[in-house]
């Protein structure tokens, strides 16, 4: 079987081999694929699909520029909470 990996995936797998977690690229791919298969068999498909949909929605928002600064957002929540407790 011939497969192609993205550069990020290849770097991740190579880092696992370098760290001594796996001896070969085949070992790393097989182990990580087993984790994916196990997860997909354990999590109900409707739950998994909702999660994938939510992640995609977030990625779509980022790509469309619909993002906000986390610190500013948290500061606004704290400020709003302080107004409500006065």
PyMOL commands that place a pseudoatom at each C-alpha (Angstrom):
pseudoatom trace, name=CA, resn=UNK, resi=1, chain=A, elem=C, hetatm=0, pos=[0.000, 0.000, 0.000]
pseudoatom trace, name=CA, resn=UNK, resi=2, chain=A, elem=C, hetatm=0, pos=[1.275, 3.439, -0.900]
pseudoatom trace, name=CA, resn=UNK, resi=3, chain=A, elem=C, hetatm=0, pos=[0.126, 6.401, 1.227]
pseudoatom trace, name=CA, resn=UNK, resi=4, chain=A, elem=C, hetatm=0, pos=[0.845, 10.113, 1.307]
pseudoatom trace, name=CA, resn=UNK, resi=5, chain=A, elem=C, hetatm=0, pos=[0.999, 12.104, 4.535]
pseudoatom trace, name=CA, resn=UNK, resi=6, chain=A, elem=C, hetatm=0, pos=[0.649, 15.826, 5.001]
pseudoatom trace, name=CA, resn=UNK, resi=7, chain=A, elem=C, hetatm=0, pos=[3.850, 17.441, 6.244]
pseudoatom trace, name=CA, resn=UNK, resi=8, chain=A, elem=C, hetatm=0, pos=[2.222, 18.109, 9.647]
pseudoatom trace, name=CA, resn=UNK, resi=9, chain=A, elem=C, hetatm=0, pos=[1.176, 14.467, 10.032]
pseudoatom trace, name=CA, resn=UNK, resi=10, chain=A, elem=C, hetatm=0, pos=[4.603, 13.254, 8.974]
pseudoatom trace, name=CA, resn=UNK, resi=11, chain=A, elem=C, hetatm=0, pos=[6.292, 15.593, 11.492]
pseudoatom trace, name=CA, resn=UNK, resi=12, chain=A, elem=C, hetatm=0, pos=[3.966, 14.358, 14.241]
pseudoatom trace, name=CA, resn=UNK, resi=13, chain=A, elem=C, hetatm=0, pos=[4.666, 10.702, 13.508]
pseudoatom trace, name=CA, resn=UNK, resi=14, chain=A, elem=C, hetatm=0, pos=[8.411, 11.334, 13.182]
pseudoatom trace, name=CA, resn=UNK, resi=15, chain=A, elem=C, hetatm=0, pos=[8.385, 13.109, 16.561]
pseudoatom trace, name=CA, resn=UNK, resi=16, chain=A, elem=C, hetatm=0, pos=[6.790, 10.018, 18.114]
pseudoatom trace, name=CA, resn=UNK, resi=17, chain=A, elem=C, hetatm=0, pos=[9.497, 7.835, 16.586]
pseudoatom trace, name=CA, resn=UNK, resi=18, chain=A, elem=C, hetatm=0, pos=[12.261, 10.217, 17.720]
pseudoatom trace, name=CA, resn=UNK, resi=19, chain=A, elem=C, hetatm=0, pos=[10.804, 10.216, 21.243]
pseudoatom trace, name=CA, resn=UNK, resi=20, chain=A, elem=C, hetatm=0, pos=[11.027, 6.422, 21.251]
pseudoatom trace, name=CA, resn=UNK, resi=21, chain=A, elem=C, hetatm=0, pos=[7.277, 5.892, 21.437]
pseudoatom trace, name=CA, resn=UNK, resi=22, chain=A, elem=C, hetatm=0, pos=[7.389, 3.838, 18.219]
pseudoatom trace, name=CA, resn=UNK, resi=23, chain=A, elem=C, hetatm=0, pos=[10.255, 2.137, 16.391]
pseudoatom trace, name=CA, resn=UNK, resi=24, chain=A, elem=C, hetatm=0, pos=[9.051, 2.574, 12.823]
pseudoatom trace, name=CA, resn=UNK, resi=25, chain=A, elem=C, hetatm=0, pos=[6.703, 4.727, 10.785]
pseudoatom trace, name=CA, resn=UNK, resi=26, chain=A, elem=C, hetatm=0, pos=[4.480, 1.675, 10.237]
pseudoatom trace, name=CA, resn=UNK, resi=27, chain=A, elem=C, hetatm=0, pos=[4.239, 1.109, 14.003]
pseudoatom trace, name=CA, resn=UNK, resi=28, chain=A, elem=C, hetatm=0, pos=[3.286, 4.753, 14.560]
pseudoatom trace, name=CA, resn=UNK, resi=29, chain=A, elem=C, hetatm=0, pos=[0.653, 4.770, 11.811]
pseudoatom trace, name=CA, resn=UNK, resi=30, chain=A, elem=C, hetatm=0, pos=[-0.880, 1.465, 12.912]
pseudoatom trace, name=CA, resn=UNK, resi=31, chain=A, elem=C, hetatm=0, pos=[-1.067, 2.504, 16.564]
pseudoatom trace, name=CA, resn=UNK, resi=32, chain=A, elem=C, hetatm=0, pos=[-2.601, 5.893, 15.807]
pseudoatom trace, name=CA, resn=UNK, resi=33, chain=A, elem=C, hetatm=0, pos=[-5.047, 4.364, 13.331]
pseudoatom trace, name=CA, resn=UNK, resi=34, chain=A, elem=C, hetatm=0, pos=[-6.095, 1.843, 15.995]
pseudoatom trace, name=CA, resn=UNK, resi=35, chain=A, elem=C, hetatm=0, pos=[-6.853, 4.734, 18.348]
pseudoatom trace, name=CA, resn=UNK, resi=36, chain=A, elem=C, hetatm=0, pos=[-9.014, 6.410, 15.710]
pseudoatom trace, name=CA, resn=UNK, resi=37, chain=A, elem=C, hetatm=0, pos=[-10.889, 3.184, 14.965]
pseudoatom trace, name=CA, resn=UNK, resi=38, chain=A, elem=C, hetatm=0, pos=[-11.427, 2.491, 18.663]
pseudoatom trace, name=CA, resn=UNK, resi=39, chain=A, elem=C, hetatm=0, pos=[-12.696, 6.024, 19.267]
pseudoatom trace, name=CA, resn=UNK, resi=40, chain=A, elem=C, hetatm=0, pos=[-15.103, 5.888, 16.342]
pseudoatom trace, name=CA, resn=UNK, resi=41, chain=A, elem=C, hetatm=0, pos=[-16.435, 2.521, 17.509]
pseudoatom trace, name=CA, resn=UNK, resi=42, chain=A, elem=C, hetatm=0, pos=[-16.888, 3.763, 21.094]
pseudoatom trace, name=CA, resn=UNK, resi=43, chain=A, elem=C, hetatm=0, pos=[-18.522, 7.121, 20.399]
pseudoatom trace, name=CA, resn=UNK, resi=44, chain=A, elem=C, hetatm=0, pos=[-22.031, 6.989, 18.914]
pseudoatom trace, name=CA, resn=UNK, resi=45, chain=A, elem=C, hetatm=0, pos=[-21.942, 8.147, 15.304]
pseudoatom trace, name=CA, resn=UNK, resi=46, chain=A, elem=C, hetatm=0, pos=[-24.515, 10.912, 15.857]
pseudoatom trace, name=CA, resn=UNK, resi=47, chain=A, elem=C, hetatm=0, pos=[-22.410, 12.369, 18.691]
pseudoatom trace, name=CA, resn=UNK, resi=48, chain=A, elem=C, hetatm=0, pos=[-19.270, 12.117, 16.589]
pseudoatom trace, name=CA, resn=UNK, resi=49, chain=A, elem=C, hetatm=0, pos=[-20.999, 13.800, 13.646]
pseudoatom trace, name=CA, resn=UNK, resi=50, chain=A, elem=C, hetatm=0, pos=[-22.260, 16.669, 15.834]
pseudoatom trace, name=CA, resn=UNK, resi=51, chain=A, elem=C, hetatm=0, pos=[-18.719, 17.148, 17.149]
pseudoatom trace, name=CA, resn=UNK, resi=52, chain=A, elem=C, hetatm=0, pos=[-17.309, 17.186, 13.603]
pseudoatom trace, name=CA, resn=UNK, resi=53, chain=A, elem=C, hetatm=0, pos=[-20.030, 19.655, 12.552]
pseudoatom trace, name=CA, resn=UNK, resi=54, chain=A, elem=C, hetatm=0, pos=[-19.230, 21.946, 15.500]
pseudoatom trace, name=CA, resn=UNK, resi=55, chain=A, elem=C, hetatm=0, pos=[-15.514, 21.842, 14.730]
pseudoatom trace, name=CA, resn=UNK, resi=56, chain=A, elem=C, hetatm=0, pos=[-16.223, 22.636, 11.079]
pseudoatom trace, name=CA, resn=UNK, resi=57, chain=A, elem=C, hetatm=0, pos=[-18.464, 25.543, 12.110]
pseudoatom trace, name=CA, resn=UNK, resi=58, chain=A, elem=C, hetatm=0, pos=[-15.631, 26.926, 14.231]
pseudoatom trace, name=CA, resn=UNK, resi=59, chain=A, elem=C, hetatm=0, pos=[-13.150, 26.549, 11.386]
pseudoatom trace, name=CA, resn=UNK, resi=60, chain=A, elem=C, hetatm=0, pos=[-15.597, 28.263, 9.020]
pseudoatom trace, name=CA, resn=UNK, resi=61, chain=A, elem=C, hetatm=0, pos=[-15.931, 31.155, 11.498]
pseudoatom trace, name=CA, resn=UNK, resi=62, chain=A, elem=C, hetatm=0, pos=[-12.154, 31.521, 11.749]
pseudoatom trace, name=CA, resn=UNK, resi=63, chain=A, elem=C, hetatm=0, pos=[-11.756, 31.412, 7.972]
pseudoatom trace, name=CA, resn=UNK, resi=64, chain=A, elem=C, hetatm=0, pos=[-14.466, 34.071, 7.604]
pseudoatom trace, name=CA, resn=UNK, resi=65, chain=A, elem=C, hetatm=0, pos=[-12.778, 36.304, 10.190]
pseudoatom trace, name=CA, resn=UNK, resi=66, chain=A, elem=C, hetatm=0, pos=[-15.516, 35.854, 12.785]
pseudoatom trace, name=CA, resn=UNK, resi=67, chain=A, elem=C, hetatm=0, pos=[-13.161, 35.674, 15.754]
pseudoatom trace, name=CA, resn=UNK, resi=68, chain=A, elem=C, hetatm=0, pos=[-12.607, 37.669, 18.908]
pseudoatom trace, name=CA, resn=UNK, resi=69, chain=A, elem=C, hetatm=0, pos=[-9.760, 38.122, 21.341]
pseudoatom trace, name=CA, resn=UNK, resi=70, chain=A, elem=C, hetatm=0, pos=[-10.162, 35.700, 24.252]
pseudoatom trace, name=CA, resn=UNK, resi=71, chain=A, elem=C, hetatm=0, pos=[-8.745, 38.116, 26.848]
pseudoatom trace, name=CA, resn=UNK, resi=72, chain=A, elem=C, hetatm=0, pos=[-11.056, 40.911, 25.751]
pseudoatom trace, name=CA, resn=UNK, resi=73, chain=A, elem=C, hetatm=0, pos=[-14.010, 38.528, 25.802]
pseudoatom trace, name=CA, resn=UNK, resi=74, chain=A, elem=C, hetatm=0, pos=[-13.211, 37.287, 29.316]
pseudoatom trace, name=CA, resn=UNK, resi=75, chain=A, elem=C, hetatm=0, pos=[-12.713, 40.883, 30.536]
pseudoatom trace, name=CA, resn=UNK, resi=76, chain=A, elem=C, hetatm=0, pos=[-16.150, 41.804, 29.161]
pseudoatom trace, name=CA, resn=UNK, resi=77, chain=A, elem=C, hetatm=0, pos=[-17.739, 38.828, 30.952]
pseudoatom trace, name=CA, resn=UNK, resi=78, chain=A, elem=C, hetatm=0, pos=[-16.092, 39.816, 34.242]
pseudoatom trace, name=CA, resn=UNK, resi=79, chain=A, elem=C, hetatm=0, pos=[-17.177, 43.418, 33.796]
pseudoatom trace, name=CA, resn=UNK, resi=80, chain=A, elem=C, hetatm=0, pos=[-20.758, 42.339, 33.045]
pseudoatom trace, name=CA, resn=UNK, resi=81, chain=A, elem=C, hetatm=0, pos=[-20.779, 40.043, 36.078]
pseudoatom trace, name=CA, resn=UNK, resi=82, chain=A, elem=C, hetatm=0, pos=[-19.525, 42.845, 38.325]
pseudoatom trace, name=CA, resn=UNK, resi=83, chain=A, elem=C, hetatm=0, pos=[-22.342, 45.115, 37.100]
pseudoatom trace, name=CA, resn=UNK, resi=84, chain=A, elem=C, hetatm=0, pos=[-24.903, 42.420, 37.872]
pseudoatom trace, name=CA, resn=UNK, resi=85, chain=A, elem=C, hetatm=0, pos=[-23.621, 41.926, 41.441]
pseudoatom trace, name=CA, resn=UNK, resi=86, chain=A, elem=C, hetatm=0, pos=[-23.759, 45.640, 42.350]
for i in range(1, 86): cmd.bond("trace and resi %d" % i, "trace and resi %d" % (i + 1))
show_as sticks, trace
zoom trace
